[in-house]
Amino acid sequence: MTTQPYEQRLHCYEIDCAGARLDVQAHGQATVLRISGEIDASNADLLSAAIRRFVRLRAPLILDFSHVDYLGSAGLRVLLHVQDECRLARLHCSVVGGAALRRLTRVVTGLGLPLVDSVGDALQLIRGV
């Protein structure tokens, strides 16, 4: 069996979330949602609705927050809510952190987020499951 590197995605499209952007990449083992831009109270609900569509697909999910410039508390709530939905659905979910997420998790500890260092690491976890 051959594995595809992160750069060789199968499909890619973008969802505009009013200041944040969601790039969707389907890999053989998982759906990677790469979020970029700023997430705050003005667009958190829109982003949440977009991410939750992919939770319903019931395929392993990787949320890549490494390109987020700003993550407010509303964005953190979105992430925690998605994590809860994935847990209830018994769906594998990994979160690739970034500078914005690290700033929040230094202040708010004990969240239990399934953090990984890279998309490649997240794909390795899925292959191991």
N, C-alpha and C positions, 0 to 999 in steps of 0.2 A: 504494500500500500504506500502510495506517495502522498506527502502532505504539501499543501500549498502555502508558500510564505504569505505573510500578511499583505505584501505588495500585490499579490495576484488575487485580487478579489473577483468574485463572479459577477456581481451586479453592483451598481452604485447610483444612487440618486439623492437629491437634497430635499429637505423640508425646511421652509422658512418659518421661524418661530419668533418673529418680531424682535430682533436684536440677538437672537441665538440662532444657530443653524444646526440641523441634524443631518449628517451624512450617513446614509444607510448602505452597508456593505454586507452582502450575503456570502458567507464562506461555506465550505462543505460541512463544517461542524457547528457553526454558530452564526448568528446575526450580530454584526458589530455596528453599534450606533455611536458615531463620533460626533460629540457635541462641541461646538465652538461658539465664541462670542461671550455675551454677558447674560446671566440668568438672575433675575430679580422678581419682585412681586408683579411687575408689569407683563411678564411673559411666562411665568412659571406654570400657570394652568395650561397654556397652549403647548408648552414643551411636555408637560405631564401627559396630556391627551395623545400626543404624537408617540411618545415612548410606550404608553400602555397598549397601543395597537399592536406592537411587536410582542408584548408579553402574551397577548391572546393567541399568537401563532404557536406557542408552546414549544419553541426551539431554544436551545441555549442562547443566552444573551450576554453580550459584552458591552458595557457602557464605558466609552472612552471619554473621560473628562479632562484629558491632558492638554486640550487646546482651549479650555474655558479661561477667559480673561478675568471675569468677575463672577463669583458665586455668592449670592446673598442667602439669607436664612430661608427665603421661600424656595430657592433652588435646592437647598439641603433637604427641605421637607419633601420635595418631589423625589429626590433620590431615596430617602427613607421609605416613602410610600411605595415606590416601585420595588424596592427590596422586599418589603412585606408581601406584596402581591406575588412576587416570584417565589418566595418561601411557601406561601399558601398553595400555589400551583405546583409545588415541587419542581421548580424550574431552575436550572443552573444559571446563575448570574454572577458576573465578575465586574468590578469597577476599576478602571485604570485611573489612578489619581492624577493630579497635576498641581501646579502652584496654588491655584485658587482653592481647590479642595483641601490641600494641606494646611492652608492658613486657617480654615474653619475647623479642621479636625485637631489642630493644636489647642484651640480654645474649647471646643465641645468634644470631649473624649468619651470613650465607651459606646460608640455607635454600633459597633459590630459590623461595619461595612466589609464586604468581601473584596478588599483592596488587593490589587496586583500591580506590578511595576510596568507592565507593557501588554499590548494586545497579544504578542507572541507568548508571553507567560500564561495569559488567560486561555489561549488555544491549547497550550500544553496541559493545563488543568482539565480541560474538557476531554482531551484525548485520553487522559489517565482515568476518567470516570467510567 
